[in-house]
Amino acid sequence: METFYDILKMTIPALLVFFTAWVVIRNMIRNDQDKRRQELVLQNSRTVTPIKLQAYERIVLFLERISLESLLVRVSSPGMTPAQLHSALLTTIRSEFEFGPPFPMKGTNSVNKF
């Protein structure tokens, strides 16, 4: 019976140390994973935000270029029939859409098309 108590005297402190170390290491690993996840989100936002802004700029410029007032000033000429004006407006809108970005995208060697 005395040997059993001796084993318990050694085992209980060892188990306490083991569980304490396990909890501490588990928390350290979780904190490290959270930190890496936050860094990844921050890095992605640094990459995605400028691209989103460029897309918004492109759509705003496109919408400005195809507004009715600017199209009529650019396309209409005296003596055009309504069918000719309609055709010219559609052609202009389609060409504006297919024209591409009004400024070079980051990391490309494209030239401004405006």
N, CA, C and O of each residue as an XYZ file, in Angstrom:
456
protein
N       0.814     -1.182      0.000
C       0.000      0.000      0.000
C       0.869      1.262      0.000
O       0.524      2.289     -0.584
N       1.968      1.142      0.656
C       2.874      2.289      0.724
C       3.462      2.602     -0.646
O       3.673      3.769     -0.976
N       3.722      1.599     -1.426
C       4.237      1.836     -2.775
C       3.190      2.536     -3.638
O       3.519      3.352     -4.499
N       1.933      2.203     -3.393
C       0.863      2.849     -4.139
C       0.841      4.351     -3.835
O       0.688      5.166     -4.745
N       0.994      4.714     -2.566
C       1.037      6.128     -2.194
C       2.266      6.817     -2.768
O       2.200      7.983     -3.157
N       3.366      6.118     -2.824
C       4.573      6.679     -3.419
C       4.371      6.951     -4.916
O       4.808      7.974     -5.443
N       3.701      6.012     -5.581
C       3.421      6.208     -7.007
C       2.481      7.395     -7.205
O       2.668      8.197     -8.120
N       1.476      7.500     -6.346
C       0.546      8.641     -6.423
C       1.264      9.962     -6.158
O       0.969     10.970     -6.801
N       2.204      9.960     -5.217
C       2.959     11.170     -4.905
C       3.760     11.640     -6.111
O       3.997     12.839     -6.263
N       4.180     10.719     -6.967
C       4.945     11.092     -8.155
C       4.023     11.375     -9.350
O       4.304     12.253    -10.166
N       2.964     10.648     -9.436
C       2.105     10.740    -10.606
C       1.248     12.006    -10.594
O       1.127     12.667    -11.626
N       0.666     12.351     -9.480
C      -0.226     13.520     -9.411
C       0.516     14.811     -9.762
O       0.013     15.568    -10.593
N       1.690     15.109     -9.174
C       2.402     16.326     -9.606
C       2.810     16.274    -11.078
O       2.778     17.291    -11.771
N       3.192     15.091    -11.549
C       3.575     14.971    -12.967
C       2.376     15.258    -13.857
O       2.516     15.947    -14.868
N       1.203     14.746    -13.506
C       0.000     15.013    -14.287
C      -0.372     16.496    -14.249
O      -0.783     17.062    -15.263
N      -0.228     17.121    -13.085
C      -0.512     18.563    -12.975
C       0.418     19.369    -13.869
O      -0.023     20.292    -14.554
N       1.694     19.027    -13.866
C       2.654     19.721    -14.721
C       2.327     19.472    -16.189
O       2.393     20.393    -17.003
N       1.975     18.234    -16.534
C       1.644     17.901    -17.916
C       0.430     18.706    -18.400
O       0.478     19.310    -19.472
N      -0.647     18.717    -17.624
C      -1.843     19.437    -18.040
C      -1.625     20.950    -18.094
O      -2.174     21.628    -18.963
N      -0.830     21.473    -17.173
C      -0.511     22.901    -17.209
C       0.275     23.243    -18.467
O      -0.027     24.223    -19.148
N       1.279     22.436    -18.771
C       2.066     22.669    -19.984
C       1.190     22.511    -21.228
O       1.329     23.275    -22.183
N       0.303     21.539    -21.221
C      -0.582     21.313    -22.367
C      -1.491     22.516    -22.607
O      -1.677     22.937    -23.748
N      -2.060     23.071    -21.528
C      -2.936     24.240    -21.656
C      -2.147     25.447    -22.152
O      -2.618     26.176    -23.025
N      -0.973     25.663    -21.615
C      -0.155     26.807    -22.020
C       0.245     26.684    -23.495
O       0.132     27.650    -24.250
N       0.701     25.524    -23.898
C       1.118     25.332    -25.292
C      -0.072     25.453    -26.234
O       0.049     26.047    -27.305
N      -1.219     24.901    -25.853
C      -2.420     25.007    -26.685
C      -2.814     26.477    -26.871
O      -3.164     26.887    -27.978
N      -2.761     27.263    -25.801
C      -3.089     28.691    -25.908
C      -2.084     29.437    -26.771
O      -2.465     30.327    -27.531
N      -0.813     29.090    -26.667
C       0.205     29.734    -27.492
C      -0.037     29.425    -28.969
O       0.081     30.309    -29.818
N      -0.370     28.185    -29.270
C      -0.622     27.797    -30.662
C      -1.850     28.520    -31.193
O      -1.836     28.999    -32.327
N      -2.912     28.609    -30.400
C      -4.112     29.332    -30.829
C      -3.820     30.807    -31.071
O      -4.283     31.381    -32.056
N      -3.062     31.412    -30.185
C      -2.713     32.827    -30.364
C      -1.894     33.026    -31.636
O      -2.101     33.987    -32.376
N      -0.970     32.113    -31.877
C      -0.150     32.203    -33.088
C      -1.010     32.041    -34.339
O      -0.815     32.760    -35.320
N      -1.952     31.111    -34.315
C      -2.846     30.925    -35.455
C      -3.722     32.157    -35.678
O      -3.927     32.574    -36.818
N      -4.235     32.735    -34.604
C      -5.045     33.949    -34.729
C      -4.231     35.101    -35.304
O      -4.716     35.854    -36.148
N      -2.993     35.230    -34.842
C      -2.124     36.290    -35.345
C      -1.843     36.100    -36.830
O      -1.874     37.066    -37.591
N      -1.573     34.875    -37.248
C      -1.319     34.603    -38.672
C      -2.573     34.866    -39.510
O      -2.482     35.388    -40.622
N      -3.731     34.506    -38.979
C      -4.979     34.731    -39.688
C      -5.227     36.236    -39.862
O      -5.649     36.680    -40.929
N      -4.963     37.009    -38.815
C      -5.131     38.456    -38.908
C      -4.158     39.065    -39.908
O      -4.527     39.966    -40.662
N      -2.922     38.583    -39.920
C      -1.944     39.077    -40.892
C      -2.373     38.759    -42.317
O      -2.195     39.577    -43.219
N      -2.932     37.582    -42.519
C      -3.403     37.186    -43.846
C      -4.572     38.061    -44.297
O      -4.625     38.486    -45.451
N      -5.494     38.326    -43.395
C      -6.629     39.191    -43.724
C      -6.136     40.593    -44.049
O      -6.615     41.210    -45.001
N      -5.197     41.100    -43.282
C      -4.653     42.433    -43.529
C      -3.933     42.478    -44.873
O      -4.087     43.440    -45.625
N      -3.161     41.461    -45.176
C      -2.446     41.409    -46.448
C      -3.425     41.334    -47.612
O      -3.225     41.992    -48.633
N      -4.482     40.540    -47.467
C      -5.489     40.449    -48.521
C      -6.209     41.777    -48.713
O      -6.499     42.169    -49.843
N      -6.495     42.464    -47.629
C      -7.178     43.751    -47.763
C      -6.267     44.788    -48.419
O      -6.743     45.666    -49.138
N      -4.974     44.690    -48.178
C      -4.031     45.603    -48.840
C      -3.978     45.345    -50.337
O      -3.734     46.260    -51.123
N      -4.204     44.109    -50.725
C      -4.178     43.755    -52.138
C      -5.513     44.041    -52.811
O      -5.549     44.560    -53.927
N      -6.597     43.708    -52.147
C      -7.923     43.792    -52.757
C      -8.447     45.223    -52.802
O      -9.105     45.593    -53.774
N      -8.182     46.028    -51.802
C      -8.739     47.382    -51.748
C      -8.322     48.233    -52.947
O      -9.192     48.871    -53.541
N      -7.050     48.283    -53.340
C      -6.704     49.075    -54.527
C      -7.364     48.553    -55.792
O      -7.738     49.339    -56.663
N      -7.513     47.241    -55.907
C      -8.158     46.677    -57.093
C      -9.626     47.072    -57.124
O     -10.159     47.402    -58.184
N     -10.282     47.041    -55.971
C     -11.683     47.469    -55.910
C     -11.812     48.941    -56.275
O     -12.723     49.325    -57.009
N     -10.905     49.764    -55.767
C     -10.955     51.191    -56.087
C     -10.762     51.429    -57.583
O     -11.440     52.268    -58.175
N      -9.841     50.692    -58.187
C      -9.639     50.822    -59.637
C     -10.893     50.410    -60.394
O     -11.263     51.045    -61.381
N     -11.540     49.358    -59.938
C     -12.770     48.918    -60.612
C     -13.858     49.971    -60.479
O     -14.584     50.234    -61.437
N     -13.978     50.577    -59.299
C     -14.973     51.637    -59.103
C     -14.659     52.839    -59.997
O     -15.560     53.432    -60.591
N     -13.381     53.191    -60.085
C     -13.000     54.308    -60.955
C     -13.353     54.013    -62.408
O     -13.864     54.876    -63.122
N     -13.075     52.793    -62.833
C     -13.372     52.422    -64.216
C     -14.861     52.480    -64.505
O     -15.261     52.967    -65.563
N     -15.689     51.997    -63.591
C     -17.129     52.003    -63.838
C     -17.662     53.430    -63.806
O     -18.567     53.764    -64.571
N     -17.121     54.275    -62.938
C     -17.568     55.675    -62.901
C     -17.205     56.375    -64.204
O     -18.025     57.095    -64.773
N     -15.979     56.167    -64.678
C     -15.583     56.778    -65.949
C     -16.429     56.257    -67.105
O     -16.812     57.018    -67.995
N     -16.718     54.963    -67.090
C     -17.562     54.390    -68.135
C     -18.951     55.022    -68.098
O     -19.493     55.400    -69.136
N     -19.519     55.133    -66.910
C     -20.858     55.714    -66.793
C     -20.876     57.183    -67.200
O     -21.848     57.656    -67.788
N     -19.800     57.906    -66.887
C     -19.726     59.305    -67.321
C     -19.643     59.399    -68.844
O     -20.263     60.272    -69.452
N     -18.882     58.504    -69.450
C     -18.711     58.554    -70.904
C     -19.966     58.129    -71.654
O     -20.175     58.563    -72.787
N     -20.811     57.288    -71.047
C     -22.023     56.878    -71.756
C     -23.262     57.611    -71.256
O     -24.383     57.211    -71.569
N     -23.075     58.673    -70.487
C     -24.249     59.449    -70.070
C     -24.875     60.079    -71.313
O     -24.180     60.394    -72.280
N     -26.170     60.255    -71.275
C     -26.905     60.712    -72.445
C     -26.405     62.072    -72.938
O     -26.272     62.292    -74.142
N     -26.131     62.978    -72.000
C     -25.692     64.316    -72.395
C     -24.367     64.268    -73.151
O     -24.224     64.884    -74.207
N     -23.400     63.530    -72.602
C     -22.085     63.490    -73.255
C     -22.146     62.725    -74.579
O     -21.440     63.067    -75.527
N     -22.985     61.697    -74.642
C     -23.121     60.953    -75.896
C     -23.746     61.819    -76.984
O     -23.282     61.820    -78.124
N     -24.786     62.545    -76.637
C     -25.446     63.378    -77.648
C     -24.515     64.459    -78.170
O     -24.530     64.777    -79.359
N     -23.702     65.026    -77.278
C     -22.768     66.066    -77.717
C     -21.725     65.480    -78.659
O     -21.375     66.112    -79.655
N     -21.223     64.286    -78.365
C     -20.179     63.671    -79.175
C     -20.695     63.052    -80.468
O     -20.019     63.104    -81.496
N     -21.889     62.467    -80.422
C     -22.338     61.649    -81.538
C     -23.240     62.399    -82.515
O     -23.120     62.236    -83.730
N     -24.122     63.199    -81.993
C     -25.130     63.793    -82.880
C     -24.512     64.827    -83.819
O     -23.571     65.542    -83.472
N     -25.073     64.871    -85.003
C     -24.677     65.883    -85.974
C     -25.956     66.336    -86.684
O     -26.932     65.588    -86.752
N     -25.946     67.539    -87.202
C     -27.155     68.035    -87.862
C     -27.512     67.153    -89.058
O     -26.644     66.724    -89.818
N     -28.780     66.902    -89.197
C     -29.257     66.145    -90.346
C     -29.317     64.646    -90.117
O     -29.637     63.914    -91.053
N     -29.022     64.147    -88.909
C     -29.108     62.717    -88.633
C     -30.564     62.318    -88.431
O     -31.334     63.034    -87.792
N     -30.920     61.200    -88.969
C     -32.266     60.680    -88.730
C     -32.280     60.000    -87.371
O     -31.223     59.651    -86.845
N     -33.465     59.805    -86.792
C     -33.523     59.112    -85.499
C     -32.910     57.709    -85.555
O     -32.276     57.282    -84.589
N     -33.082     57.003    -86.636
C     -32.496     55.660    -86.758
C     -30.968     55.739    -86.802
O     -30.286     54.917    -86.192
N     -30.438     56.719    -87.517
C     -28.972     56.888    -87.577
C     -28.433     57.270    -86.205
O     -27.390     56.767    -85.788
N     -29.137     58.159    -85.498
C     -28.699     58.563    -84.156
C     -28.734     57.363    -83.216
O     -27.807     57.157    -82.433
N     -29.789     56.581    -83.293
C     -29.912     55.383    -82.464
C     -28.759     54.425    -82.735
O     -28.144     53.911    -81.801
N     -28.469     54.189    -83.980
C     -27.384     53.291    -84.358
C     -26.035     53.836    -83.894
O     -25.204     53.087    -83.381
N     -25.819     55.128    -84.071
C     -24.549     55.742    -83.651
C     -24.389     55.684    -82.135
O     -23.290     55.439    -81.637
N     -25.473     55.906    -81.401
C     -25.409     55.840    -79.937
C     -25.080     54.421    -79.483
O     -24.230     54.235    -78.612
N     -25.737     53.428    -80.056
C     -25.449     52.037    -79.679
C     -24.019     51.655    -80.006
O     -23.356     50.989    -79.210
N     -23.542     52.063    -81.157
C     -22.163     51.752    -81.547
C     -21.170     52.407    -80.592
O     -20.177     51.793    -80.202
N     -21.438     53.635    -80.222
C     -20.543     54.348    -79.303
C     -20.536     53.694    -77.929
O     -19.476     53.526    -77.326
N     -21.706     53.326    -77.432
C     -21.776     52.680    -76.109
C     -21.042     51.352    -76.137
O     -20.303     51.036    -75.205
N     -21.233     50.579    -77.179
C     -20.535     49.288    -77.274
C     -19.025     49.472    -77.372
O     -18.260     48.722    -76.765
N     -18.607     50.462    -78.130
C     -17.157     50.684    -78.251
C     -16.570     51.185    -76.934
O     -15.437     50.845    -76.592
N     -17.331     51.992    -76.194
C     -16.849     52.440    -74.876
C     -16.703     51.259    -73.932
O     -15.753     51.189    -73.153
N     -17.650     50.332    -74.007
C     -17.585     49.165    -73.126
C     -16.401     48.274    -73.473
O     -15.751     47.736    -72.576
N     -16.116     48.112    -74.739
C     -15.028     47.241    -75.176
C     -13.683     47.947    -75.189
O     -12.661     47.327    -75.483
N     -13.670     49.208    -74.882
C     -12.452     50.011    -74.992
C     -11.393     49.593    -73.998
O     -10.203     49.733    -74.282
N     -11.782     49.087    -72.846
C     -10.805     48.662    -71.852
C     -10.616     49.721    -70.793
O     -11.307     50.740    -70.790
N      -9.669     49.478    -69.885
C      -9.458     50.409    -68.780
C      -8.903     51.740    -69.277
O      -8.083     51.768    -70.194
N      -9.344     52.831    -68.680
C      -8.872     54.138    -69.097
C      -7.468     54.464    -68.622
O      -6.907     55.488    -69.013
N      -6.896     53.618    -67.793
C      -5.538     53.838    -67.309
C      -4.881     52.477    -67.168
O      -5.580     51.473    -67.034
N      -3.544     52.415    -67.195
C      -2.890     51.104    -67.095
C      -3.112     50.495    -65.720
O      -3.063     51.184    -64.702
N      -3.353     49.215    -65.712
C      -3.513     48.506    -64.451
C      -2.133     48.303    -63.833
O      -1.131     48.252    -64.547
N      -2.082     48.188    -62.522
C      -0.814     47.979    -61.837
C      -0.145     46.705    -62.334
O      -0.785     45.660    -62.453
N       1.113     46.799    -62.615
C       1.869     45.631    -63.024
C       1.742     45.284    -64.497
O       2.239     44.241    -64.923
N       1.079     46.142    -65.299
C       0.975     45.867    -66.722
C       1.692     46.945    -67.483
O       1.990     48.005    -66.933
N       1.970     46.691    -68.730
C       2.651     47.666    -69.578
C       1.707     48.266    -70.596
O       2.148     48.782    -71.624
N       0.400     48.204    -70.323
C      -0.547     48.725    -71.287
C      -0.506     50.251    -71.304
O      -0.113     50.886    -70.325
N      -0.913     50.819    -72.420
C      -0.885     52.258    -72.595
C      -2.307     52.794    -72.443
O      -3.281     52.069    -72.650
N      -2.413     54.062    -72.083
C      -3.738     54.668    -71.986
C      -4.402     54.646    -73.352
O      -3.763     54.917    -74.369
N      -5.681     54.321    -73.368
C      -6.400     54.256    -74.618
C      -7.267     55.478    -74.829
O      -7.893     55.605    -75.882
N      -7.324     56.363    -73.885
C      -8.103     57.599    -74.046
C      -7.224     58.692    -74.569
O      -7.689     59.814    -74.774
